[in-house]
Amino acid sequence: MDISELIHIESSKAKPYSCFECQKTFATGRISDLKRHFCIHTNERRYVCHIFDCKKNFIQRSALTIHLRTHSGEKPHGCDYQKCEKRFSDSSSLARHKRIHTGNRPHFCQYCHKYFMLKATMVAHQRIKHPVPKTHFQWKTYIVNKK
């Protein structure tokens, strides 16, 4: 079964592309995002690190580029706040770090309306403070028609 058989296109103006496996939707003109997303389900990882027998592999080339910096020690993204000399290998880590200086807390708990700097901290908070009762899982079956 190839990826084109697994992509289900829904009739929606805002996000017409939908993952057949998990129903995550993607915006018009972004079918490439859907194809990249689908690699999560197929575990297809085309980009491999060949340094020192590392063999880590990645879905996106940009993730490999960032990973290669762990071997080289390169940290091209520096904090521009006064007296802060921290540097990072990727822009996401720098943006996350800058929240320390700004106090920005973009992650919101839907249950108690508390804000968090890091998504991981919010998820841990929800798991401890607002546990979801475990219920039986519903298994979904999909049939793909080959044409």
N, C-alpha and C positions, 0 to 999 in steps of 0.2 A: 504494500500500500504506500503510495507516495504522498507527499505533503499536499498536493493539489486536491487529492481525494479527501483529505481530512479537514480542509478549510470549508467552513459553512458561512455563506454570506447572507446576512439578515437584511430585511428591507427597512432600514433606518437612515434618515438623512444625516444625523449628526455622527453616528459611528456605525457604518454599514458592514464592517468586517468583524466577525465574531469567531473566537477560537472554538473549534468543535469539541475539544476536551473539557474546557472549564468555563466557557461562555464569556470570557473576558472580551470586551469590545475595543475596537481601534477606529480612529478617525478616517474620514475620506482621504484617499490618496496615500494612505500609510499601510498598504498591504505588506510592505517590507517589514514593518514593525510586527505584524501578525506572524509572518514567516519566522522572524527571529525569535519571537515569543514561543512559537510552537516547539523550538529546539529544547525548551524546558521539559516538555513532555516526552520527547524522543531521546533526550540526553545526547543529542548531536553536538559535539564540540570540535570545531574545525581548527581552532588556533591553539597550537601546542608550544610550550616553552621547551627549547632544546639546550638550555644552559645547565651545565653541571648535572646532567641526568635528572633534572627537575621533573620533566614530563607533566607538569600541571597543564590542564587544557581549559579552554574558554569558549563560550558561545560567540562573543564579540571580539574583534581585533583590538578595540580600544581597551578592553579589560586585560588582554595580553600585554599591551604597551605599558599599562600601569603596573602590571605584575613584574615586567622586566626591570622596572626601576627598583624593585626590592633587591635584585642582584647587583645593580650598578650603584645603588645608594643615591641616585639622582632624586632631588626634591625641588622641582622647578616652581612650585607654588608657595610663595612666602606671604606671611601675614603682614599687612601694612599698618597695623596699629602701633602707636608709639611704644617703644621699649619692648616690643614683642618680636622675638627673633625666630619664632617657630616656622618650619618649612614642611611641606607635604608633597607627596608623590602625585596626588591628584586633586583636582579642583573641588570635588565633593567633600573631601576631608578638610580642606581649607575653609569652605563655607560652614561646615559643621563646627569647626574650631572658633570661627568668628562669633558664633552665638554666645561664647563665653564673654566676649567684650560688649556685645550689644544687648544681651539679656533676652534675645528673641527666643520664644518657646512656641514653635509652629505646630507641635503635635498635641492634639486635644483628646482627652478622654470623654467619650460619649456618655458615660454613666455618671460621673461626678463633676464634670466640667473643669477638671484640673489640666493645666498645660505643662508640656515637657519639651526640653531641648532636643532630646533624642527619641526617635521612634522606638528603639529597642527598650528604652526606659519606660515608655508609655505601655508597651506590650507587656512587660514584666509587671508593671503596676496593675494592669487589667487582669492578668492571670491570678495575682494574689488577692487583690481587693474586690474584684468583680468576677469570680469564676463562673463560667458557663456550665450548666449541668450537662453531663455527658448523656447523650441520647443515642439511639441506634442510628447507624449510618445508612443512608439510602444509596444503593448502588444503581448507577445509571448505565443503560446499555444503548449503544449507538450502532445503527446499521448504515454502512456506506454503500451506496449504489454505484457500481462501476458503469461508466457509459462508454 
